Amino acid sequence: MDNITMVAPCLMGLEGLVGGELRRMDAQDVTPDNGRVFFSGGENILARANLWSRYSERILIVVGKFTALTFDDLFEGCKALPWERWIGKSDAFPVKGSSVSSKLFSVSDCQSIIKKAVVERLKSVYHIPWFDETGPVHQIQFHIHKDVACIMLDTSGEGLHKRGYRRHGVAAPIKETLAAAMADLAIVKADSRVFDPLCGSGTILIESALKALNIAPGSKRSFACERWSCLDADVWRAERERAQGMIRTDAA
């Protein structure tokens, strides 16, 4: 599956770092915005972005964007999108999102409208009256800003700051994506010595080590879209093997 438009939300101020790492992953059309970076690519880039992004909060597929001044606009706009490309007959597709500076300000009403529109679209394609939604979760997200609706699918599941190396919460936490950005701005390299006398939970040191050893931050966890039937499992296997082969063993 080629030419997927995606967006990587991030902490404000980290757009440049996210854009840079996406370009190094060979993503196309990298376009930073406020608190997010748009990009495009094939399934390999989708997998690579999830596995390798140190600074993004998650990776979302942009299903569509359109102006939505009324609930009818929102319904028809969502119904016109190719949901069958991603969502199968038994897949679950909950909806959540936000609205800022828009005429459609009720998030709960927008959730209901979008859910209904997706159901109607899939009913017309699959010719079934009911969806039991017992399959893999395809989390639909929407963001309406100044009456422009961006409709997305969350490929990550848990946020990308959850690397998989920490089983329990600890004292003095700092978000892993922020700690990784601090390591980047400190220009941590393979031969660097990193000291953090007030380390608390050790996150800055751990993220510095991951960067120095070129370990993909998502290599120890799974992602929601790995269970989607619409995506090629071989692509994920190849990207995980690629990430494993890129670990530096001369810097440990």
Phi and psi in degrees as a GROMACS rama.xvg file:
@    title "Ramachandran Plot"
@    xaxis  label "Phi"
@    yaxis  label "Psi"
@TYPE xy
-105.71  168.967  ASP-2
55.5487  55.5361  ASN-3
-94.3213  126.183  ILE-4
-86.2375  129.457  THR-5
-132.475  166.188  MET-6
-142.991  140.489  VAL-7
-115.781  102.044  ALA-8
-65.9214  149.4  PRO-9
-152.506  168.304  CYS-10
-65.129  143.8  LEU-11
-57.9583  132.957  MET-12
99.5026  -12.8234  GLY-13
-101.74  7.66942  LEU-14
-58.2858  -38.5915  GLU-15
-64.9444  -41.5973  GLY-16
-64.9277  -43.0786  LEU-17
-63.6174  -45.2462  VAL-18
-59.8956  -40.5379  GLY-19
-64.6842  -44.3467  GLY-20
-69.1337  -33.3981  GLU-21
-66.3121  -39.492  LEU-22
-63.6461  -38.251  ARG-23
-67.8077  -21.8903  ARG-24
-83.661  0.543287  MET-25
74.1122  24.0138  ASP-26
-68.4714  153.211  ALA-27
-108.874  161.947  GLN-28
52.641  41.4881  ASP-29
-70.7867  118.416  VAL-30
-133.588  101.82  THR-31
-67.6343  144.174  PRO-32
-137.085  -177.551  ASP-33
-70.5683  111.219  ASN-34
72.8356  16.7564  GLY-35
-167.374  161.119  ARG-36
-135.19  123.204  VAL-37
-86.5233  148.887  PHE-38
-162.156  174.326  PHE-39
-143.495  164.94  SER-40
165.182  -176.788  GLY-41
-87.7408  -170.048  GLY-42
-61.9794  -31.9194  GLU-43
-65.199  -36.1963  ASN-44
-70.935  -37.1223  ILE-45
-59.8195  -48.4817  LEU-46
-65.0836  -43.7192  ALA-47
-62.7468  -40.8334  ARG-48
-64.2444  -40.9134  ALA-49
-64.9869  -43.9268  ASN-50
-71.0175  -37.3765  LEU-51
-106.593  -15.1683  TRP-52
-69.7933  117.97  SER-53
-87.9377  -21.7264  ARG-54
-115.976  -14.3868  TYR-55
-78.1256  154.637  SER-56
-87.1341  -30.1646  GLU-57
-172.518  170.593  ARG-58
-117.685  121.667  ILE-59
-115.752  139.678  LEU-60
-85.4914  129.377  ILE-61
-86.0057  106.359  VAL-62
-77.1313  -34.9437  VAL-63
-177.82  160.689  GLY-64
-135.776  138.887  LYS-65
-162.997  161.203  PHE-66
-77.5569  133.584  THR-67
-134.512  95.2734  ALA-68
-91.743  -22.9689  LEU-69
-133.085  167.534  THR-70
-65.8323  -30.5342  PHE-71
-63.9638  -41.945  ASP-72
-59.0186  -44.342  ASP-73
-65.0302  -44.0097  LEU-74
-63.5469  -51.4458  PHE-75
-67.257  -37.1984  GLU-76
-63.5476  -42.6391  GLY-77
-70.8883  -39.5886  CYS-78
-64.043  -29.0722  LYS-79
-77.8487  -10.2927  ALA-80
-79.8832  150.117  LEU-81
-81.2451  67.436  PRO-82
-62.7446  -30.5728  TRP-83
-64.6168  -17.0786  GLU-84
-65.023  -27.543  ARG-85
-115.448  -37.6694  TRP-86
-105.459  126.101  ILE-87
-89.068  179.85  GLY-88
-61.8233  -35.0283  LYS-89
-106.993  2.2006  SER-90
-72.0622  149.22  ASP-91
-88.0865  141.642  ALA-92
-142.904  71.7884  PHE-93
-67.3195  161.692  PRO-94
-127.659  134.721  VAL-95
-148.847  163.076  LYS-96
174.884  -160.068  GLY-97
-152.149  161.527  SER-98
-141.328  130.927  SER-99
-133.675  128.47  VAL-100
53.006  44.6309  SER-101
-133.161  156.461  SER-102
-64.4147  -36.027  LYS-103
-88.3906  89.7829  LEU-104
-100.76  -14.5182  PHE-105
-82.14  107.524  SER-106
-64.0632  -41.1954  VAL-107
-63.9965  -39.8194  SER-108
-66.3018  -40.5664  ASP-109
-63.4677  -39.4733  CYS-110
-58.0506  -46.9958  GLN-111
-64.0124  -42.7244  SER-112
-64.0305  -45.158  ILE-113
-64.9121  -42.9596  ILE-114
-59.235  -46.2802  LYS-115
-62.3621  -40.8101  LYS-116
-64.4662  -42.1612  ALA-117
-65.3761  -42.5315  VAL-118
-59.5668  -46.0575  VAL-119
-63.4842  -39.8305  GLU-120
-62.8965  -47.2227  ARG-121
-70.1327  -33.0129  LEU-122
-62.4786  -39.3439  LYS-123
-71.3119  -24.6361  SER-124
-88.0243  -46.4325  VAL-125
-91.444  -11.6757  TYR-126
56.9788  45.0135  HIS-127
-128.723  147.678  ILE-128
-85.3784  -14.3857  PRO-129
-145.753  143.817  TRP-130
-118.185  117.854  PHE-131
-79.2179  -18.4773  ASP-132
54.7086  47.0341  GLU-133
-97.831  -4.49664  THR-134
-89.236  -165.382  GLY-135
-57.2128  146.445  PRO-136
-80.8831  128.036  VAL-137
-114.367  88.8856  HIS-138
-70.4292  115.065  GLN-139
-85.296  131.22  ILE-140
-122.698  144.385  GLN-141
-131.963  149.464  PHE-142
-138.822  118.661  HIS-143
-107.66  116.31  ILE-144
-128.6  119.676  HIS-145
52.0306  45.3311  LYS-146
71.4786  10.8417  ASP-147
-107.493  119.676  VAL-148
-93.5973  127.906  ALA-149
-110.542  117.61  CYS-150
-107.245  126.983  ILE-151
-135.957  165.015  MET-152
-121.075  130.8  LEU-153
-83.4873  116.208  ASP-154
-90.5777  -15.2145  THR-155
-86.1425  -37.6605  SER-156
85.0146  -113.545  GLY-157
-65.2836  150.488  GLU-158
-56.1396  150.552  GLY-159
-69.2875  -12.7926  LEU-160
-69.8132  -16.2526  HIS-161
-86.1724  92.9445  LYS-162
-75.6956  -28.4414  ARG-163
104.726  -2.76018  GLY-164
-96.542  -5.74339  TYR-165
-121.106  115.214  ARG-166
-84.2512  -29.9108  ARG-167
-130.275  151.988  HIS-168
-68.7716  149.446  GLY-169
-132.769  171.524  VAL-170
-72.4356  156.196  ALA-171
52.1544  56.2934  ALA-172
-76.9351  153.367  PRO-173
-136.437  141.661  ILE-174
-63.2025  135.855  LYS-175
-60.3369  -36.908  GLU-176
-65.3244  -37.0619  THR-177
-70.6191  -41.3387  LEU-178
-61.7699  -39.8956  ALA-179
-63.4489  -38.6854  ALA-180
-65.1349  -38.2411  ALA-181
-63.9268  -39.3829  MET-182
-65.2783  -38.2746  ALA-183
-66.3916  -46.0352  ASP-184
-68.1475  -22.8955  LEU-185
-82.8458  -1.30747  ALA-186
57.492  50.9794  ILE-187
-69.8249  128.134  VAL-188
-121.85  179.438  LYS-189
-61.3816  -31.2199  ALA-190
-102.599  13.9972  ASP-191
-77.4433  149.712  SER-192
-108.984  123.294  ARG-193
-111.867  126.074  VAL-194
-118.636  135.823  PHE-195
-139.895  87.2912  ASP-196
-65.3428  -17.9658  PRO-197
-114.878  52.3603  LEU-198
-71.967  -21.8196  CYS-199
58.3147  -108.273  GLY-200
-87.8557  -1.91984  SER-201
78.9507  13.1861  GLY-202
-65.1556  -41.4146  THR-203
-62.6809  -40.0506  ILE-204
-67.4872  -41.4985  LEU-205
-64.5048  -45.9444  ILE-206
-65.883  -33.7243  GLU-207
-64.7264  -40.7334  SER-208
-65.8036  -41.929  ALA-209
-60.0813  -41.3097  LEU-210
-67.6568  -45.9069  LYS-211
-62.388  -36.661  ALA-212
-90.925  0.535398  LEU-213
56.3264  44.7525  ASN-214
-93.0396  127.527  ILE-215
-62.2177  125.622  ALA-216
-64.2472  -21.0303  PRO-217
-99.4589  11.9546  GLY-218
-71.8756  -16.8334  SER-219
-101.788  10.5131  LYS-220
-136.113  171.361  ARG-221
-109.654  169.199  SER-222
-131.979  149.601  PHE-223
-55.1655  -43.1994  ALA-224
-74.2006  -9.82933  CYS-225
-64.9555  -19.5979  GLU-226
-97.2706  1.42016  ARG-227
-79.9241  131.942  TRP-228
-71.8949  -18.5438  SER-229
-77.7573  -12.0419  CYS-230
-108.417  151.651  LEU-231
-83.6785  115.921  ASP-232
-63.0706  -28.7983  ALA-233
-64.3299  -31.8815  ASP-234
-63.9899  -44.0785  VAL-235
-63.9793  -42.6696  TRP-236
-60.3699  -43.2953  ARG-237
-63.7536  -41.0803  ALA-238
-70.2406  -35.24  GLU-239
-67.3585  -40.9089  ARG-240
-64.8507  -40.0255  GLU-241
-60.8083  -44.9186  ARG-242
-62.8143  -41.3866  ALA-243
-62.2919  -38.9651  GLN-244
-73.1432  -13.9598  GLY-245
-94.8491  -1.30725  MET-246
-66.9064  134.247  ILE-247
-80.7039  124.258  ARG-248
-103.406  -7.99779  THR-249
-90.3219  -2.59419  ASP-250
-110.087  -4.76689  ALA-251
